[in-house]
Amino acid sequence: MDKMIARFPEQLEEALRIAEKVSLNKHTSPFRSVLISGLGGSGIGGNFVQDLVRAEIKLPIVVNKGYGAPAWVNKHTLAICSSYSGNTEETLATFEQLLGAGAKIVCVTSGGKLLDLAKQHGIDYVQVPGGWSSPRACLGYSIVTQLGVLRGAKLISSRIFRQIGAAQKLLVKDQGDIRKRAEKLAGFLVEKTPVLYIADHMESVAMRWRQQINENAKMLCWHNVIPEMNHNELVGWRNNRPDVAVIWLRNRDDFPRTAVRMTINKEIVEHLSNTSVEVYSKGKSLAEKTLYLVHLGDWMSYYLALAREVDPVEIKVIDYLKAELAKV
């Protein structure tokens, strides 16, 4: 896992080259909506895309994480099916429904059944490098190639790709410092239940931290966004919780009212939790801040796995689930 995480900046660079070559066949109907379908490490790429382009794209984007496509999908929908392995059963089931709906489908995968189906039906696809043992370590491919699909459909400009290039350079430059920060953070979380809070426009980052803590460190974790949690979860902070460690994921340029809310929330929660830590992003653009926090969180989850003496790659319970499903 450490080798895969260390290759993230290199992966971003490679993904940018792949995205540059994305070219889509002409679709007869204008696009009015975007659906991104995927699960796990493949699906969260869609959440990042949703966050990164929300200030630019003029169409609604919905991320779908199940077996079925929404009823509103039609010939005016650009549908991205993302599965690193190409064999995710939920994504394959959605793919079949999308065919019947007449949507413009683009597959993002390294191979498997999804690639075979794309070729069989003459559907556009973006093939990413295979051979990675953990699809969750391929987030860079997922995010950047899906953005490449949106650009290929003329729904976004090239600005985000220049920002990702700058982020890649930042990660290379700050690699040593990132790893030191990550190891220190992991020390706060050992024997605790991590709770993550972040501004609503960057929820995908908190989702990534949570999922990496789940899979790499084999721990339960929860996250929420501000201001939404101020309307419900904040009331749940009533009793002392020494078993909880709260991480406040912050940016220097968060929306002013959101920043004030986060500061007040932190003051409230610190009376009830022994561990409360602020983590600030680095970078100029949203893409830089996002990818910086992603890389920091990935390393943190790895060091947390080491501290807990668990294998960050092992996912036996998911393998068991798939084996049992295969019997039905």
C-alpha positions in Angstrom: 0.0 0.0 0.0 2.8 2.4 0.8 4.2 1.9 -2.7 0.8 2.6 -4.3 0.2 5.7 -2.2 3.7 7.0 -3.0 2.8 6.7 -6.7 -0.2 9.0 -6.5 1.6 12.1 -7.9 2.9 10.0 -10.7 -0.5 8.5 -11.3 -2.0 12.0 -11.6 0.6 12.9 -14.3 -0.2 9.7 -16.2 -3.9 10.3 -15.9 -3.6 13.8 -17.3 -1.9 12.2 -20.4 -4.7 9.7 -20.8 -7.4 12.4 -20.3 -5.7 14.5 -23.0 -6.5 11.8 -25.6 -10.2 11.3 -24.7 -12.3 11.8 -27.7 -16.0 10.9 -27.8 -18.2 9.9 -30.8 -20.9 12.4 -31.6 -24.2 12.1 -29.8 -27.3 13.1 -31.6 -29.1 14.8 -28.7 -27.8 17.7 -26.5 -26.9 16.9 -23.0 -29.1 18.1 -20.2 -27.9 15.9 -17.3 -24.9 13.8 -16.2 -25.0 10.5 -14.4 -21.8 8.9 -12.9 -22.3 5.3 -11.9 -19.7 3.5 -9.7 -19.0 2.1 -6.3 -16.2 2.1 -3.8 -12.9 3.3 -5.0 -14.3 3.7 -8.5 -17.5 5.4 -7.4 -15.9 8.1 -5.2 -14.1 9.5 -8.2 -17.6 10.7 -9.3 -18.1 12.5 -6.0 -14.8 14.3 -6.5 -15.8 15.3 -10.1 -19.1 16.6 -8.8 -17.3 18.8 -6.2 -14.5 20.0 -8.6 -16.8 21.2 -11.4 -19.8 22.5 -9.5 -18.7 26.1 -10.1 -18.3 25.6 -13.9 -20.6 23.0 -15.3 -24.1 24.1 -16.3 -25.8 20.7 -16.0 -26.8 18.7 -12.9 -24.5 15.8 -12.0 -25.8 12.9 -10.0 -23.5 10.1 -8.6 -25.3 6.7 -8.7 -24.1 4.0 -6.3 -26.5 1.1 -6.7 -28.0 -1.4 -9.1 -30.5 0.9 -10.8 -30.4 4.0 -13.1 -32.8 6.8 -12.2 -36.0 7.1 -14.2 -35.1 10.5 -15.5 -32.1 9.1 -17.5 -32.8 9.5 -21.3 -31.1 10.3 -24.6 -30.1 13.7 -23.1 -28.0 12.1 -20.4 -24.2 11.7 -20.4 -23.7 8.5 -18.4 -20.2 7.6 -17.1 -19.9 4.0 -15.9 -16.8 3.7 -13.7 -15.4 0.4 -12.6 -11.7 -0.2 -12.2 -12.0 -4.0 -12.4 -14.8 -3.8 -15.0 -16.6 -6.5 -13.0 -18.6 -4.5 -10.4 -22.0 -6.1 -10.5 -24.0 -3.0 -9.5 -22.3 -1.0 -12.3 -22.9 -3.7 -14.8 -26.6 -3.9 -13.9 -26.9 -0.1 -14.3 -25.1 -0.3 -17.6 -27.7 -2.6 -19.0 -30.5 -0.1 -18.0 -28.6 2.8 -19.5 -28.5 1.0 -22.9 -32.3 0.8 -22.9 -32.7 4.5 -21.9 -30.7 5.7 -24.9 -28.2 7.6 -22.8 -24.7 8.5 -24.1 -22.6 6.0 -22.2 -18.9 6.2 -21.6 -17.1 3.5 -19.7 -14.0 4.1 -17.5 -12.3 0.9 -16.7 -9.1 -1.2 -16.8 -10.8 -4.2 -18.4 -13.2 -6.9 -17.4 -16.8 -7.3 -18.5 -17.5 -3.6 -18.7 -14.7 -3.1 -21.4 -16.0 -6.2 -23.3 -19.6 -4.7 -23.3 -18.3 -1.3 -24.4 -16.6 -2.9 -27.3 -19.5 -5.2 -28.1 -22.0 -2.3 -28.3 -19.6 0.2 -29.9 -19.6 2.5 -26.9 -16.9 5.0 -26.0 -14.5 3.9 -23.3 -11.4 5.2 -21.5 -9.1 2.4 -20.5 -6.9 3.0 -17.5 -3.8 1.0 -16.6 -4.5 -2.3 -14.9 -2.5 -4.4 -12.4 -3.2 -2.4 -9.3 -4.2 -4.8 -6.4 -6.3 -2.1 -4.7 -8.8 -0.2 -6.8 -9.0 2.5 -4.1 -5.4 3.3 -4.8 -6.4 4.3 -8.4 -8.4 7.4 -7.4 -6.2 9.6 -9.6 -7.1 7.7 -12.7 -10.8 7.8 -11.8 -11.0 11.5 -11.2 -8.9 12.8 -14.0 -10.3 10.5 -16.7 -13.9 11.2 -15.8 -13.0 14.9 -16.0 -11.6 14.1 -19.4 -14.9 12.7 -20.5 -16.7 15.9 -19.4 -14.2 17.9 -21.4 -14.6 15.5 -24.4 -18.4 16.2 -24.2 -17.6 20.0 -24.2 -19.2 20.4 -20.8 -16.1 21.9 -19.0 -12.9 23.7 -20.1 -9.3 22.7 -19.7 -8.7 24.9 -16.6 -9.2 22.1 -14.1 -6.5 20.1 -15.8 -4.0 22.9 -15.4 -4.9 23.0 -11.7 -4.4 19.2 -11.3 -1.0 19.6 -13.0 -0.2 22.3 -10.3 -1.5 19.9 -7.6 0.8 17.1 -8.9 3.8 19.4 -8.6 2.8 20.5 -5.1 2.5 16.8 -3.9 5.9 16.0 -5.3 7.4 19.1 -3.6 5.8 18.5 -0.2 6.0 14.7 -0.1 8.3 14.6 2.9 6.2 17.1 4.9 3.0 15.4 4.0 4.2 12.1 5.3 5.4 13.7 8.6 2.0 15.4 9.0 0.2 12.1 8.2 2.2 10.0 10.7 1.5 12.6 13.5 -2.2 12.6 12.6 -2.4 8.8 12.8 -1.0 9.0 16.3 -4.0 11.1 17.4 -6.4 8.4 16.0 -5.1 5.2 17.5 -7.6 3.6 19.8 -10.2 6.3 18.9 -13.2 6.5 16.7 -12.4 9.2 14.1 -15.0 11.9 13.3 -14.4 14.1 10.3 -16.0 17.5 9.6 -15.5 19.6 6.5 -17.1 22.4 4.5 -20.0 21.1 2.3 -18.3 21.9 -1.0 -15.5 19.4 -0.2 -17.5 16.5 1.2 -15.7 14.1 -1.2 -12.5 14.7 0.7 -14.1 13.6 4.0 -15.7 10.6 2.3 -12.2 9.6 1.0 -10.7 9.9 4.5 -13.5 7.9 6.0 -13.3 5.1 3.4 -9.5 4.9 3.7 -9.7 4.7 7.4 -12.3 1.9 7.0 -10.3 -0.2 4.4 -6.7 0.5 5.3 -6.9 0.9 9.0 -9.9 -1.5 9.5 -11.7 1.1 11.7 -15.2 2.5 11.9 -15.4 6.3 11.2 -18.0 8.9 10.4 -18.1 12.2 8.7 -20.5 15.2 8.2 -20.4 18.6 6.5 -20.9 22.1 7.7 -23.3 23.8 7.8 -25.7 20.8 7.5 -24.4 19.2 10.7 -25.3 22.4 12.6 -29.0 21.6 12.0 -28.9 18.1 13.5 -25.7 16.3 14.5 -24.4 19.1 16.7 -27.3 18.4 19.2 -25.9 14.9 19.5 -22.8 16.3 21.1 -24.2 16.2 24.6 -22.1 13.8 26.6 -18.3 13.4 27.1 -16.7 11.2 24.4 -13.1 10.5 25.3 -13.2 7.6 22.8 -13.7 10.0 19.8 -11.1 12.0 17.9 -12.4 14.9 15.9 -10.6 16.1 12.8 -11.6 19.5 11.3 -10.6 19.6 7.6 -10.3 23.2 6.8 -9.3 25.7 4.0 -8.0 29.3 4.5 -10.6 30.4 2.0 -13.7 28.5 3.2 -17.0 30.5 2.8 -16.7 33.1 5.7 -19.9 32.0 7.5 -18.9 28.4 7.2 -15.5 29.2 8.7 -17.1 31.0 11.6 -19.5 28.0 12.1 -16.6 25.6 12.1 -14.7 27.6 14.7 -17.7 27.8 17.0 -18.4 24.1 16.5 -14.8 23.2 17.4 -15.2 25.2 20.7 -18.3 23.3 21.6 -17.0 19.8 20.7 -13.6 20.3 22.5 -15.5 20.4 25.8 -16.7 16.8 25.1 -13.8 15.2 23.3 -10.2 14.9 24.5 -8.9 15.0 20.9 -9.7 17.7 18.4 -7.3 18.6 15.6 -7.5 21.1 12.8 -6.0 20.1 9.4 -5.5 22.9 6.9 -5.1 22.3 3.1 -2.4 23.7 0.9 -2.6 25.0 -2.6 -4.2 27.9 -4.5 -7.1 26.2 -6.4 -9.9 23.9 -5.2 -8.2 21.1 -7.1 -4.9 21.6 -5.4 -6.5 21.8 -1.9 -8.5 18.7 -2.6 -5.7 16.5 -3.9 -3.4 17.7 -1.1 -5.9 16.6 1.5 -6.5 13.3 -0.3 -2.8 12.4 -0.4 -2.4 13.5 3.3 -5.4 11.3 4.3 -4.2 8.3 2.3 -0.8 8.4 4.1 -2.5 9.0 7.4 -4.6 5.8 6.9 -1.5 3.8 6.0 0.3 4.9 9.2 -2.8 4.3 11.2 -2.8 0.7 9.8 0.8 0.2 10.9 0.0 1.5 14.4 -2.8 -0.9 14.7 -0.7 -3.7 13.2 -3.2 -4.5 10.4 -2.5 -5.1 6.7 -3.8 -2.1 4.8 -4.3 -4.1 1.6 -6.3 -7.0 3.1 -10.1 -6.8 2.5 -11.1 -10.4 3.4 -14.6 -9.5 4.6 -15.4 -7.9 1.2 -14.0 -11.0 -0.5 -16.2 -13.2 1.7 -19.3 -11.0 0.8 -18.6 -11.4 -2.9 -18.2 -15.1 -2.6 -21.5 -15.5 -0.8 -23.2 -13.3 -3.3 -21.9 -15.4 -6.1 -23.8 -18.4 -4.6 -27.1 -16.6 -5.0 
